[in-house]
Amino acid sequence: MAGIVGYGAHLPRHRIKVEEIAKVWGADAPSYKRGLMLSEKSVPPPDMDTITLSVEATRRALARAPHVDPADIGAIYIGSESHPYAVKPSGVTVAEAIGATPDIHCADFEFACKAGSEAMYVALSHVKAGEMKYALGIAGDTSQGAPSDALEFSASAGAAAFIMGTEKLVAECLFTHSYMTDVPDFWRREHEFYPQHGGRFTGEEAYFNTTKGASNAILKKSGMKPADFKYAVFHQPNGKFPQRVSRELGFTQEQIDPGWLAPRLGNTYSGASPVGLTATLDVSQPGDLILMCSYGSGAGADAFIWKVTERIDEVRDLAVRTHKLLDENVTYIDYGTYVKFRRKIRKNA
């Protein structure tokens, strides 16, 4: 048995509403609300980045795993497409912040929005193979969207951390499956600050085909069907896509509701499905089955089937729940503050 020993999330308290962005660019805010099912998104302040988000999420994961000594964590993997440094690892800073020892393996992962599930998968694989007692997989981003681009209405920030182990599990991983093809729907070249995307091509040909490919494959592998699951979590670049893909796969709105955060949180990129998983674990009961499927442009998806254990009742409230992070102490900002926070005004070289 291997799976999640402790989990936690962290979200910025600053938010900006869709209307605030739309009025600057003359866009039709109601169309974004209807078409993408977005009302607002999180905004990281200037002193928040993938590392600080990861540290806070990890501290909450450790709080839910009080028996875990950080010195026993053998690896820290962080998946993100917004690592603060082009050449310097994020993981070593997180390791020092939580009190891990130098006898540790750290690596930063990239694969668009599924970099976080990659980190989770490798951390899980290490403990499952007996290479180490615990491994930490983190998913986090302070995502980018160019001014006036459709991405600006959704690109947000958040992180989730998962301590993987083989004892005192919160959720056992029953099955995994990955599905990948060379689909260039979204990209950012070296030295470019903002990503580019293929517009409508990012939907049918990329997100939906890939997400359904991984989800159908893991259902076949496990011999399970959507009705067997209490909950499901899918990557959420907006509010509409996870609704549609869940429906086409045979899942209900009730199954995705706990982890369906995009309408108020936006697209946290690498953090999207992992943060949704933390919110789902917060309300799960022992024995519940959860399907999680990430998505990353380029394109690929990692699918997991988790079985919640009785330990969830002991640990869920040892740290703040994700929906409380989403709902409490929210501060709304205007577009000028948003531009300052996200450093969108730049001097010419």
Secondary structure as the mmCIF struct_conf table of DSSP 4:
data_model
#
loop_
_struct_conf.conf_type_id
_struct_conf.id
_struct_conf.beg_label_comp_id
_struct_conf.beg_label_asym_id
_struct_conf.beg_label_seq_id
_struct_conf.end_label_comp_id
_struct_conf.end_label_asym_id
_struct_conf.end_label_seq_id
STRN STRN1 GLY A 3 HIS A 10
BEND BEND1 ARG A 13 ARG A 13
STRN STRN2 HIS A 14 LYS A 17
HELX_RH_AL_P HELX_RH_AL_P1 VAL A 18 TRP A 25
TURN_TY1_P TURN_TY1_P1 GLY A 26 GLY A 26
HELX_RH_AL_P HELX_RH_AL_P2 ALA A 29 GLY A 35
TURN_TY1_P TURN_TY1_P2 LEU A 36 LEU A 36
BEND BEND2 SER A 39 SER A 39
STRN STRN3 GLU A 40 SER A 42
TURN_TY1_P TURN_TY1_P3 PRO A 46 ASP A 47
HELX_RH_AL_P HELX_RH_AL_P3 THR A 50 ALA A 63
TURN_TY1_P TURN_TY1_P4 ARG A 64 ARG A 64
TURN_TY1_P TURN_TY1_P5 PRO A 66 HIS A 67
HELX_RH_3T_P HELX_RH_3T_P1 PRO A 70 ASP A 72
STRN STRN4 ILE A 73 GLY A 79
BEND BEND3 GLU A 81 GLU A 81
BEND BEND4 PRO A 84 PRO A 84
BEND BEND5 ALA A 86 LYS A 88
BEND BEND6 SER A 90 SER A 90
HELX_RH_AL_P HELX_RH_AL_P4 GLY A 91 ILE A 98
TURN_TY1_P TURN_TY1_P6 GLY A 99 GLY A 99
BEND BEND7 PRO A 102 ASP A 103
STRN STRN5 HIS A 105 PHE A 109
BEND BEND8 PHE A 111 PHE A 111
HELX_RH_3T_P HELX_RH_3T_P2 ALA A 112 LYS A 114
HELX_RH_AL_P HELX_RH_AL_P5 ALA A 115 LYS A 128
TURN_TY1_P TURN_TY1_P7 ALA A 129 GLY A 130
BEND BEND9 GLU A 131 GLU A 131
BEND BEND10 LYS A 133 LYS A 133
STRN STRN6 TYR A 134 THR A 142
TURN_TY1_P TURN_TY1_P8 PRO A 147 SER A 148
BEND BEND11 ASP A 149 ASP A 149
HELX_RH_3T_P HELX_RH_3T_P3 ALA A 150 PHE A 153
TURN_TY1_P TURN_TY1_P9 SER A 154 SER A 154
STRN STRN7 ALA A 155 ALA A 155
STRN STRN8 ALA A 157 GLY A 165
BEND BEND12 THR A 166 LYS A 168
BEND BEND13 VAL A 170 VAL A 170
STRN STRN9 ALA A 171 MET A 180
BEND BEND14 ASP A 185 ASP A 185
STRN STRN10 PHE A 186 TRP A 187
TURN_TY1_P TURN_TY1_P10 GLU A 190 HIS A 191
BEND BEND15 PHE A 193 TYR A 194
STRN STRN11 GLN A 196 HIS A 197
HELX_RH_3T_P HELX_RH_3T_P4 GLY A 199 THR A 202
HELX_RH_PI_P HELX_RH_PI_P1 GLY A 203 PHE A 208
HELX_RH_AL_P HELX_RH_AL_P6 ASN A 209 SER A 222
TURN_TY1_P TURN_TY1_P11 GLY A 223 GLY A 223
HELX_RH_3T_P HELX_RH_3T_P5 PRO A 226 ASP A 228
BEND BEND16 LYS A 230 LYS A 230
STRN STRN12 TYR A 231 PHE A 234
BEND BEND17 PRO A 237 GLY A 239
HELX_RH_AL_P HELX_RH_AL_P7 LYS A 240 LEU A 249
TURN_TY1_P TURN_TY1_P12 GLY A 250 GLY A 250
HELX_RH_AL_P HELX_RH_AL_P8 GLN A 253 ILE A 256
HELX_RH_3T_P HELX_RH_3T_P6 ASP A 257 GLY A 259
HELX_RH_AL_P HELX_RH_AL_P9 ALA A 262 LEU A 265
STRN STRN13 ASN A 267 ASN A 267
HELX_RH_3T_P HELX_RH_3T_P7 TYR A 269 GLY A 271
HELX_RH_AL_P HELX_RH_AL_P10 ALA A 272 VAL A 283
TURN_TY1_P TURN_TY1_P13 PRO A 286 GLY A 287
STRN STRN14 LEU A 289 CYS A 293
STRN STRN15 GLY A 296 GLY A 296
TURN_TY1_P TURN_TY1_P14 SER A 297 ALA A 299
STRN STRN16 GLY A 300 VAL A 308
TURN_TY1_P TURN_TY1_P15 GLU A 310 ARG A 311
HELX_RH_AL_P HELX_RH_AL_P11 ILE A 312 VAL A 315
HELX_RH_3T_P HELX_RH_3T_P8 ARG A 316 LEU A 318
BEND BEND18 ALA A 319 ALA A 319
HELX_RH_AL_P HELX_RH_AL_P12 THR A 322 ASP A 327
BEND BEND19 GLU A 328 ASN A 329
STRN STRN17 THR A 331 TYR A 332
HELX_RH_AL_P HELX_RH_AL_P13 TYR A 335 PHE A 341
TURN_TY1_P TURN_TY1_P16 ARG A 342 ARG A 343
#
